[in-house]
Amino acid sequence: MQQFNCCIVSQTSIKYFIPVKYHSAKIVVTSSLGQVIYNFPITTFGEEGTLDLSKSNLQSAIYYYTLYVDSKKIDTKRLVIK
């Protein structure tokens, strides 16, 4: 899972690749307090996908996004909205 622009001004893209051997995947965006802001199910397996996040939908703050595959936490990264 990669993110371009760790501190976004207007929009950022999160690229991911989930191999076809898995059955379910999602990216969950949470606030710094742990509140779920967005829950994005991933339906593309075996090819690269992109999740675009716009600043217009988020307040200035620190967020975290986590990739879950088959209900297991794979990776968490920080996202700063200015």
SULDA-V643022 format. One record per pair of residues at least 12 apart in sequence whose ideal C-beta (glycine too) atoms are under 7 Angstrom apart, sorted by the first residue. I is the first residue (numbers start at 1). J is the second residue. D is the distance in whole Angstrom. If there is no record, write none. Layout:
# SULDA-V643022
I/J/D + I/J/D
This chain:
# SULDA-V643022
1/14/6 + 1/16/5 + 1/67/5 + 1/75/5 + 1/77/7 + 2/15/5 + 3/77/6 + 3/79/7 + 6/80/6 + 7/80/4 + 7/82/6 + 8/55/6 + 8/81/6 + 9/55/7 + 9/82/6 + 10/55/5 + 11/52/6 + 11/53/7 + 11/54/5 + 11/55/7 + 12/53/5 + 13/50/5 + 13/52/5 + 14/27/7 + 14/50/7 + 14/51/4 + 14/53/7 + 14/65/7 + 15/48/6 + 15/50/5 + 16/42/7 + 16/49/5 + 16/67/6 + 17/48/5 + 18/42/6 + 18/45/5 + 18/69/6 + 19/45/7 + 19/46/6 + 20/45/5 + 20/46/4 + 22/45/6 + 22/69/5 + 22/70/5 + 23/70/6 + 24/70/6 + 25/42/4 + 25/68/7 + 25/69/5 + 26/39/6 + 26/40/6 + 26/41/5 + 26/42/6 + 26/68/5 + 27/40/5 + 27/42/7 + 27/51/6 + 27/65/6 + 27/67/6 + 28/65/7 + 28/66/5 + 28/68/7 + 29/63/6 + 29/65/5 + 30/63/7 + 30/64/5 + 31/61/7 + 31/63/6 + 32/61/7 + 32/62/5 + 37/63/7 + 55/81/6 + 58/81/5 + 59/81/7 + 60/81/5 + 60/82/6 + 61/81/6 + 62/78/6 + 62/80/5 + 63/79/4 + 63/81/7 + 64/76/6 + 64/77/7 + 64/78/6 + 64/79/7 + 65/77/6 + 65/79/6
